[in-house]
Amino acid sequence: MSAAHRDGRPLPRLALVGLLGGLFAGYLGLTAVIPVLPGFLRDRHDAGDLTVGVVVTVTAVTALLVRPVAGALADRYGHRSVMLTGALVMAAGGLLYLAPLDVPALVAVRLLLGAGEAALFTAGAVWIVQLAPHHRRGQLIGLYGVSMWGGISAGTFLGATVQQAGYAAVWALSAAAPAVAAALVALVPAPA
């Protein structure tokens, strides 16, 4: 990346690190449970395929429905605030996995995670476009996508790997990674 915008203003590198790193860490935590959750539901709750499908899918459906709302909240309350809130909600959701939850409670946690993901992703997407100089928007949007898919890839791999240490290790990862995301986003100065 060049060191300056076309108009001479410095490119906000701290903001880019916070945004891209925050998105990566948030998705890492969100997706760490994906390879583990079906087995957990079958082992601990004697769940069938339909129940597993509902518990796994409800997060994505929630995110799909909440993203427009998250975008409106970001426009109203600020992209940094909404992105930070999304990361904190995801960290709280990850912590809730550590509680002895029944299937309806797991569905509620997954709903919460979907809302957090919607806030994290949508506010960050608008913010990255706002920060990017016109001639670099495509590149930075591409890096935003790489951060998301990198987090998804790393999260599913790490979740399957960490599972060797037990479910609690995966749940801890699913809480810790979004907490790191929140810390990274918090380092970024709020946009004007």
The 8 nearest C-alpha neighbors of each residue, nearest first, counted from 0:
[[1, 2, 3, 10, 135, 138, 12, 139],
 [0, 2, 3, 4, 10, 9, 5, 135],
 [1, 3, 10, 9, 0, 4, 12, 8],
 [4, 2, 9, 10, 7, 8, 1, 5],
 [5, 3, 7, 6, 8, 10, 9, 132],
 [4, 6, 7, 3, 8, 132, 134, 133],
 [7, 5, 4, 8, 3, 9, 132, 10],
 [8, 6, 4, 3, 5, 9, 10, 2],
 [9, 7, 4, 3, 6, 10, 5, 2],
 [10, 8, 3, 4, 2, 11, 7, 12],
 [9, 11, 3, 12, 4, 2, 8, 1],
 [12, 10, 14, 13, 9, 15, 130, 3],
 [13, 11, 15, 14, 10, 16, 9, 17],
 [14, 12, 16, 15, 11, 17, 187, 186],
 [13, 15, 187, 17, 12, 11, 16, 18],
 [14, 16, 12, 18, 13, 17, 19, 11],
 [15, 17, 13, 19, 20, 14, 18, 12],
 [18, 16, 183, 184, 14, 20, 15, 21],
 [19, 17, 15, 21, 16, 20, 14, 184],
 [18, 20, 22, 16, 21, 146, 17, 15],
 [21, 19, 23, 17, 16, 22, 18, 24],
 [22, 20, 180, 18, 24, 183, 19, 23],
 [21, 23, 25, 19, 20, 24, 147, 18],
 [24, 22, 150, 146, 20, 147, 26, 21],
 [25, 23, 27, 180, 176, 21, 26, 22],
 [26, 24, 177, 22, 28, 180, 27, 23],
 [25, 27, 150, 29, 28, 23, 151, 24],
 [26, 28, 154, 150, 24, 25, 151, 30],
 [29, 27, 173, 176, 31, 26, 25, 30],
 [28, 30, 26, 27, 31, 173, 25, 32],
 [29, 31, 154, 33, 32, 155, 27, 28],
 [32, 30, 158, 154, 155, 28, 33, 29],
 [31, 33, 35, 30, 36, 34, 158, 169],
 [32, 34, 30, 35, 36, 31, 155, 55],
 [35, 33, 159, 32, 36, 155, 158, 37],
 [36, 34, 32, 33, 38, 37, 39, 159],
 [35, 37, 39, 38, 33, 32, 34, 40],
 [38, 36, 40, 39, 51, 35, 41, 34],
 [39, 37, 41, 40, 36, 35, 42, 34],
 [38, 40, 36, 42, 37, 41, 43, 35],
 [41, 39, 44, 37, 46, 38, 43, 42],
 [40, 42, 45, 46, 38, 39, 44, 43],
 [43, 41, 39, 40, 45, 38, 44, 46],
 [42, 44, 40, 39, 41, 45, 46, 38],
 [43, 45, 40, 46, 41, 42, 102, 101],
 [44, 46, 41, 42, 43, 40, 47, 39],
 [47, 45, 41, 44, 40, 50, 51, 48],
 [46, 48, 50, 49, 51, 45, 41, 40],
 [47, 49, 51, 50, 52, 46, 37, 53],
 [50, 48, 52, 51, 47, 53, 46, 54],
 [49, 51, 53, 52, 47, 48, 46, 54],
 [52, 50, 48, 54, 49, 53, 37, 55],
 [51, 53, 49, 55, 50, 54, 56, 48],
 [52, 54, 50, 56, 51, 55, 57, 49],
 [55, 53, 51, 106, 52, 57, 56, 50],
 [54, 56, 52, 53, 57, 51, 58, 33],
 [57, 55, 53, 58, 59, 54, 52, 60],
 [56, 58, 60, 59, 54, 53, 55, 61],
 [59, 57, 113, 109, 61, 110, 56, 60],
 [58, 60, 62, 61, 57, 56, 113, 63],
 [61, 59, 63, 57, 62, 58, 64, 56],
 [60, 62, 113, 58, 64, 63, 59, 65],
 [63, 61, 113, 117, 59, 65, 60, 64],
 [62, 64, 60, 61, 65, 66, 59, 117],
 [63, 65, 61, 62, 66, 60, 67, 68],
 [64, 66, 62, 68, 67, 63, 117, 61],
 [65, 67, 117, 69, 68, 63, 64, 62],
 [68, 66, 70, 69, 65, 71, 64, 121],
 [67, 69, 71, 65, 70, 66, 72, 64],
 [70, 68, 66, 118, 72, 67, 71, 65],
 [71, 69, 73, 67, 68, 72, 121, 122],
 [70, 72, 74, 68, 73, 69, 75, 67],
 [73, 71, 69, 75, 70, 74, 76, 68],
 [74, 72, 78, 77, 70, 76, 75, 71],
 [75, 73, 71, 72, 77, 76, 70, 78],
 [74, 76, 72, 73, 77, 71, 78, 70],
 [77, 75, 73, 72, 74, 80, 78, 81],
 [78, 76, 73, 80, 79, 74, 75, 81],
 [77, 79, 73, 122, 81, 80, 126, 82],
 [78, 80, 82, 77, 81, 189, 83, 184],
 [81, 79, 83, 77, 78, 82, 84, 76],
 [80, 82, 84, 78, 83, 73, 79, 118],
 [83, 81, 119, 85, 79, 122, 84, 80],
 [82, 84, 86, 80, 85, 181, 81, 79],
 [85, 83, 81, 87, 82, 86, 80, 88],
 [84, 86, 115, 119, 118, 82, 88, 83],
 [85, 87, 89, 181, 83, 177, 84, 88],
 [88, 86, 90, 84, 89, 85, 181, 91],
 [89, 87, 91, 85, 115, 90, 86, 84],
 [88, 90, 92, 86, 115, 112, 87, 91],
 [89, 91, 174, 177, 87, 93, 178, 92],
 [92, 90, 94, 88, 93, 89, 87, 95],
 [91, 93, 89, 95, 94, 90, 108, 112],
 [92, 94, 174, 173, 90, 91, 95, 96],
 [95, 93, 91, 174, 96, 92, 97, 90],
 [94, 96, 92, 97, 93, 98, 91, 108],
 [95, 97, 94, 98, 93, 170, 92, 100],
 [96, 98, 95, 94, 170, 167, 99, 171],
 [97, 99, 95, 96, 100, 94, 101, 167],
 [100, 98, 97, 101, 96, 95, 104, 105],
 [101, 99, 104, 98, 105, 102, 96, 103],
 [100, 102, 104, 103, 105, 99, 44, 106],
 [101, 103, 105, 104, 106, 100, 44, 54],
 [104, 102, 106, 105, 101, 107, 100, 54],
 [103, 105, 107, 106, 101, 102, 100, 108],
 [106, 104, 102, 108, 107, 103, 100, 109],
 [105, 107, 109, 103, 104, 54, 108, 110],
 [106, 108, 104, 110, 105, 109, 111, 103],
 [109, 107, 105, 111, 110, 106, 92, 112],
 [108, 110, 112, 106, 58, 111, 107, 105],
 [111, 109, 107, 113, 58, 108, 112, 61],
 [110, 112, 108, 114, 109, 113, 107, 115],
 [113, 111, 109, 115, 89, 114, 110, 92],
 [114, 112, 58, 62, 61, 116, 110, 115],
 [113, 115, 117, 111, 112, 116, 62, 65],
 [116, 114, 85, 112, 88, 118, 89, 113],
 [115, 117, 113, 119, 118, 114, 120, 112],
 [118, 116, 66, 62, 114, 115, 120, 119],
 [117, 119, 85, 69, 115, 116, 121, 82],
 [120, 118, 82, 85, 116, 117, 122, 121],
 [121, 119, 123, 117, 118, 122, 116, 124],
 [120, 122, 124, 123, 118, 70, 117, 119],
 [123, 121, 78, 82, 125, 124, 73, 120],
 [122, 124, 126, 120, 121, 125, 82, 127],
 [125, 123, 121, 127, 126, 122, 120, 128],
 [124, 126, 128, 122, 123, 127, 129, 121],
 [125, 127, 129, 123, 128, 124, 78, 122],
 [128, 126, 130, 124, 129, 125, 123, 131],
 [129, 127, 131, 125, 126, 130, 136, 124],
 [128, 130, 126, 127, 131, 125, 132, 124],
 [131, 129, 127, 128, 126, 132, 11, 14],
 [132, 130, 128, 136, 129, 135, 127, 133],
 [131, 133, 135, 134, 4, 136, 130, 5],
 [132, 134, 136, 135, 131, 137, 128, 5],
 [133, 135, 132, 136, 137, 131, 5, 138],
 [136, 134, 138, 132, 133, 137, 131, 139],
 [137, 135, 139, 131, 138, 133, 134, 140],
 [138, 136, 140, 139, 135, 141, 134, 133],
 [137, 139, 141, 135, 136, 140, 142, 134],
 [140, 138, 142, 136, 141, 137, 143, 135],
 [139, 141, 143, 137, 142, 138, 136, 144],
 [140, 142, 138, 144, 139, 143, 137, 145],
 [143, 141, 145, 139, 144, 140, 146, 138],
 [144, 142, 140, 146, 141, 145, 19, 139],
 [145, 143, 147, 141, 146, 142, 148, 140],
 [144, 146, 142, 148, 143, 147, 149, 141],
 [147, 145, 23, 149, 143, 144, 148, 19],
 [146, 148, 144, 150, 23, 149, 145, 22],
 [149, 147, 151, 145, 150, 146, 152, 144],
 [148, 150, 146, 152, 147, 151, 145, 153],
 [151, 149, 27, 23, 26, 153, 147, 148],
 [150, 152, 148, 154, 149, 26, 27, 153],
 [153, 151, 149, 150, 154, 155, 148, 156],
 [152, 154, 150, 156, 151, 155, 157, 149],
 [155, 153, 27, 31, 30, 151, 157, 156],
 [154, 156, 31, 158, 30, 152, 157, 153],
 [157, 155, 153, 159, 154, 158, 160, 152],
 [158, 156, 160, 154, 159, 155, 161, 153],
 [159, 157, 31, 155, 161, 160, 156, 169],
 [158, 160, 162, 156, 157, 161, 34, 155],
 [161, 159, 157, 158, 162, 163, 156, 164],
 [160, 162, 158, 163, 164, 159, 157, 169],
 [163, 161, 165, 164, 159, 160, 166, 169],
 [162, 164, 161, 165, 160, 159, 166, 168],
 [165, 163, 162, 161, 168, 166, 167, 169],
 [166, 164, 162, 163, 167, 168, 169, 161],
 [165, 167, 169, 168, 162, 170, 164, 35],
 [168, 166, 170, 169, 165, 171, 97, 164],
 [167, 169, 171, 166, 170, 165, 164, 172],
 [170, 168, 172, 166, 171, 167, 158, 162],
 [169, 171, 173, 167, 172, 168, 96, 93],
 [172, 170, 168, 174, 169, 173, 175, 167],
 [173, 171, 175, 169, 174, 170, 176, 28],
 [172, 174, 28, 93, 170, 171, 175, 176],
 [175, 173, 93, 90, 171, 94, 172, 176],
 [176, 174, 178, 172, 177, 173, 171, 179],
 [175, 177, 28, 179, 24, 178, 174, 172],
 [178, 176, 25, 180, 90, 179, 86, 175],
 [177, 179, 175, 181, 180, 176, 90, 182],
 [180, 178, 182, 176, 177, 181, 183, 175],
 [181, 179, 21, 177, 24, 183, 178, 25],
 [182, 180, 178, 86, 184, 179, 83, 183],
 [181, 183, 179, 185, 180, 184, 178, 186],
 [184, 182, 17, 180, 186, 21, 185, 181],
 [183, 185, 17, 181, 186, 187, 182, 21],
 [186, 184, 182, 183, 187, 181, 83, 188],
 [187, 185, 183, 184, 188, 182, 17, 13],
 [188, 186, 14, 185, 184, 17, 13, 189],
 [189, 187, 190, 186, 14, 185, 79, 13],
 [188, 190, 79, 187, 191, 77, 78, 80],
 [191, 189, 188, 79, 78, 77, 126, 130],
 [190, 189, 188, 77, 129, 78, 130, 79]]
